[in-house]
Amino acid sequence: NMTERRRALSVRQPHAEAIMSGEKSIEFRSRRTHIRGTIYIYAAAGRYARGEEAKMMKKYKIADVECDDLSRGVVIGTVELHDCVEGKDSFRWHLRDPVRAKRKRKPSGKPQPVWFYPFT
């Protein structure tokens, strides 16, 4: 099954939710990527400081759910990674066409900080 070999990108909440809602279409990373096409978005288990999370929730206009209630430790959907542009101090990974997963799945593969294969 081809989808089983699809890579997942680890993204902390509330960034992952903002990607799924279409509010965030650029992921800033320290490295370039040559990966293109449909990827999974894995909502990482790690947290930011509470105050920081609250600011992000407001920035992304996420008001229908509390930050504590956002999914963590699961694949929450897919998105198309269609470009990577070098910025002044980071790379901009351009994302489009987010599709929420019908059911959230815990990865069978061990989550990594950036890329990993969640379903082996």
C-alpha positions in Angstrom: 0.0 0.0 0.0 1.6 3.3 -1.1 0.0 5.4 1.6 1.7 3.2 4.2 5.1 4.4 2.9 4.0 8.1 3.1 6.3 10.2 5.3 5.0 12.1 8.2 6.1 15.6 9.3 6.2 16.1 13.1 4.5 19.5 14.0 3.7 20.6 17.5 0.3 21.9 18.4 -1.2 24.4 17.8 0.8 24.7 14.5 -0.5 21.2 13.4 -4.2 22.3 13.9 -3.5 25.6 12.0 -2.1 23.6 9.1 -5.2 21.4 9.1 -7.5 24.4 9.2 -5.7 26.0 6.3 -4.7 29.0 8.5 -1.0 28.0 8.3 0.3 27.3 4.7 4.0 27.8 5.4 6.1 25.7 7.8 9.4 27.4 8.8 12.3 25.0 9.1 16.0 25.3 9.5 16.7 22.9 6.6 15.8 22.7 3.0 13.6 19.8 1.8 13.5 18.1 -1.6 10.4 16.1 -0.6 7.3 17.0 -2.6 3.8 15.6 -2.7 1.3 14.4 -0.1 2.6 13.9 3.4 1.1 13.1 6.8 0.9 15.7 9.5 1.8 14.2 12.9 0.7 16.2 15.9 3.8 15.9 18.1 3.3 15.1 21.8 5.6 17.9 22.9 4.2 21.2 24.3 5.2 24.8 24.3 4.9 27.0 27.4 1.2 27.7 28.2 1.5 31.5 27.5 3.1 30.8 24.1 0.4 28.3 23.2 -2.3 30.8 24.1 -0.7 33.5 21.8 -0.5 31.0 18.9 -4.1 29.9 19.4 -5.1 33.6 19.1 -2.9 34.2 16.1 -4.3 31.2 14.2 -7.9 32.1 15.2 -8.4 28.7 16.8 -11.4 29.3 19.1 -13.5 26.2 18.8 -11.2 24.0 20.9 -9.0 24.5 23.9 -5.2 24.0 23.4 -5.2 21.3 26.0 -7.8 19.4 23.9 -5.9 19.4 20.6 -4.8 16.0 19.4 -1.3 15.0 20.3 0.8 11.9 19.5 -1.3 11.0 16.4 -1.5 11.6 12.7 -4.2 14.1 12.1 -4.3 14.4 8.3 -2.4 15.0 5.1 -1.2 18.0 3.2 0.6 18.6 0.0 4.2 19.9 0.4 4.6 21.7 -3.0 7.6 24.0 -2.6 10.6 25.0 -0.4 11.9 28.5 -0.6 15.0 29.8 1.2 14.3 32.8 3.4 16.7 35.1 5.3 17.1 32.8 8.3 15.0 29.7 7.5 13.4 27.7 4.8 9.8 28.1 4.0 8.0 24.8 3.3 4.9 25.6 1.3 1.8 23.5 2.2 -1.6 23.3 0.5 -4.8 21.1 0.3 -5.0 20.0 4.0 -7.3 16.9 4.5 -8.2 15.9 8.0 -7.9 12.2 8.8 -11.3 10.4 9.2 -9.8 8.8 12.2 -6.6 9.8 14.0 -4.0 7.1 14.1 -1.1 6.5 16.5 2.0 5.8 14.5 3.4 2.3 14.6 6.8 3.7 13.7 8.7 5.8 16.3 8.0 9.5 15.8 11.1 11.6 15.0 11.6 15.3 15.3 11.1 16.0 11.6 10.4 13.2 9.1 9.5 9.6 9.8 7.3 6.8 8.3 4.4 6.4 10.8 2.9 3.2 9.4 5.3 0.4 8.5 
